[in-house]
């Protein structure tokens, strides 16, 4: 869930390494979120809040430490790291409460995901002092919608660890494809 991906000069043929590092960045965020959701639904609010904070801090620090692996030479400024920690923790709290609400449904996941993802993308760009990257905000919006719907569908039937890995892979693939384009074969044609 890193910043300014649309400005990167990474080619789609680098999809494998890009996917790997994005997955590494997203894993603590999504694991923290799903564990927080599970604890919240067990009426354990304090451990749930601790998971939200731990996931957002760990994920934000992993992004800071690894972003140069995706965008050569890029290092998140401290104000973006702080924005990520605060923004992601706040979103986790809102989304955990939302998913635990009796009125939320899969179709509302799409709307809530669009709003939450767009808000995070815009907040990152504002913290960086950059123009708002609407492509990046759109990637986040779609990834959040997919992630929320995935959480709703998978968490009912799969163990927590499997849900974490599947949702992380799906969200990561979507962000990578939207921010970098589809992977290409060695001949240069877009893979189908």
C-alpha positions in Angstrom: 0.0 0.0 0.0 2.8 2.3 -0.9 2.8 5.8 -2.1 3.2 7.2 -5.6 3.2 4.0 -7.5 1.8 5.6 -10.7 4.9 7.8 -10.9 7.3 4.8 -10.8 9.2 3.9 -13.9 8.9 0.2 -13.1 8.0 -1.9 -16.1 5.2 -4.5 -16.1 7.9 -7.1 -16.8 9.0 -6.6 -13.2 5.6 -7.7 -11.9 7.0 -10.7 -9.9 9.4 -8.7 -7.7 6.9 -5.8 -7.5 4.2 -8.2 -6.4 6.5 -9.8 -3.8 7.5 -6.5 -2.2 3.9 -5.1 -2.3 2.7 -8.4 -0.7 5.4 -8.0 2.1 4.1 -4.4 2.7 0.4 -5.4 2.7 0.7 -8.5 4.8 1.1 -6.9 8.3 -1.6 -4.4 7.5 -4.1 -7.1 6.4 -3.1 -9.6 9.1 -3.5 -6.9 11.8 -6.9 -5.9 10.4 -8.2 -9.5 10.2 -6.9 -10.4 13.6 -8.4 -7.2 15.0 -11.8 -8.0 13.4 -11.7 -11.5 14.8 -11.0 -10.2 18.3 -13.6 -7.4 18.0 -16.2 -10.0 17.1 -15.2 -12.0 20.2 -16.0 -8.9 22.3 -12.3 -8.3 23.0 -12.0 -4.6 22.1 -8.6 -3.8 23.8 -6.7 -6.6 22.1 -8.5 -5.7 18.9 -7.3 -2.1 19.2 -3.8 -3.3 19.9 -3.8 -5.4 16.7 -5.0 -2.4 14.7 -2.1 -0.2 16.1 0.5 -3.0 15.7 -0.6 -3.8 12.2 -0.6 -0.1 11.1 2.8 0.6 12.7 4.4 -2.5 11.4 3.0 -2.2 7.9 3.9 1.5 7.7 7.5 0.8 8.8 7.8 -2.1 6.3 6.6 0.2 3.5 9.2 2.8 4.6 11.9 0.2 4.7 11.1 -1.6 1.4 9.6 1.1 -0.9 13.0 1.5 -2.6 12.8 -2.1 -3.7 9.7 -1.1 -5.8 10.5 2.5 -6.7 14.3 2.8 -7.1 15.6 5.5 -4.7 12.3 6.3 -3.1 12.1 6.6 0.6 8.8 7.6 2.3 9.2 10.9 4.2 8.5 10.7 8.0 5.3 12.7 7.6 4.0 10.1 5.2 4.9 7.3 7.6 3.1 9.1 10.4 0.1 9.7 8.1 0.1 6.0 7.2 0.2 4.9 10.8 -2.6 7.2 11.9 -4.7 6.9 8.7 -4.5 3.1 8.5 -5.2 2.6 12.2 -8.2 4.9 12.0 -9.5 3.1 8.9 -9.0 -0.3 10.6 -11.2 0.9 13.5 -13.9 2.2 11.2 -13.8 -0.9 9.0 -13.8 -3.3 11.9 -16.8 -1.5 13.4 -18.5 -1.4 10.0 -18.0 -5.1 9.3 -19.3 -5.9 12.8 -22.5 -3.9 12.2 -25.6 -5.8 11.6 -26.6 -3.6 8.7 -23.5 -4.0 6.6 -23.7 -6.2 3.5 -21.4 -7.2 0.6 -22.8 -4.4 -1.6 -22.2 -1.8 1.1 -18.6 -3.1 1.2 -18.1 -1.8 -2.3 -19.2 1.7 -1.3 -17.3 1.8 2.0 -14.2 0.4 0.3 -14.3 3.0 -2.4 -14.5 5.8 0.2 -11.9 4.4 2.6 -9.4 3.6 -0.2 -9.8 6.9 -1.8 -9.4 8.7 1.5 -6.1 6.9 2.3 -4.7 7.5 -1.2 -5.5 11.2 -1.0 -4.1 11.5 2.6 -0.8 9.9 1.5 -0.4 12.3 -1.4 -1.3 15.4 0.8 1.2 14.3 3.4 3.9 13.9 0.7 3.1 17.4 -0.6 2.4 15.9 -4.0 -0.5 16.4 -6.4 -3.3 13.9 -5.7 -2.6 10.8 -7.7 -6.1 9.8 -8.7 -4.8 6.6 -10.4 -3.3 5.5 -7.1 -6.3 6.5 -5.1 -8.5 4.5 -7.5 -6.3 1.5 -7.1 -6.7 1.8 -3.3 -10.4 2.3 -3.7 -10.9 -0.8 -5.7 -8.5 -2.8 -3.6 -10.3 -1.8 -0.4 -13.7 -2.8 -1.9 -12.3 -6.1 -3.1 -10.6 -6.6 0.3 -13.8 -6.0 2.3 -15.9 -8.2 0.2 -13.2 -10.9 0.4 -13.0 -10.6 4.1 -16.8 -11.0 4.4 -16.8 -14.1 2.1 -13.7 -15.8 3.3 -13.7 -15.2 7.0 -16.9 -17.2 7.4 -15.5 -20.3 5.8 -11.7 -20.3 6.1 -9.2 -20.2 9.0 -7.8 -16.8 9.8 -4.4 -17.5 8.3 -5.8 -18.6 5.0 -8.0 -15.6 4.8 -5.1 -13.3 5.5 -3.0 -14.8 2.7 -5.8 -14.9 0.1 -7.0 -11.3 0.8 -3.4 -10.0 0.8 -2.6 -11.7 -2.5 -5.8 -10.4 -4.2 -5.4 -6.9 -2.9 -1.7 -6.9 -3.8 -2.4 -8.2 -7.4 -5.0 -5.5 -8.0 -2.8 -2.7 -6.7 0.1 -3.9 -8.8 -1.9 -4.2 -12.0 -3.5 -0.8 -11.6 -0.3 1.0 -10.6 2.1 -0.8 -12.9 0.0 -2.4 -15.6 -0.5 -6.0 -16.5 2.4 -8.4 -16.4 4.0 -8.9 -19.8 5.5 -12.1 -21.3 9.1 -12.1 -22.4 8.0 -11.3 -26.0 6.4 -8.0 -24.8 2.8 -9.1 -25.2 0.4 -8.5 -22.3 -0.4 -11.9 -20.6 -4.0 -12.9 -20.9 
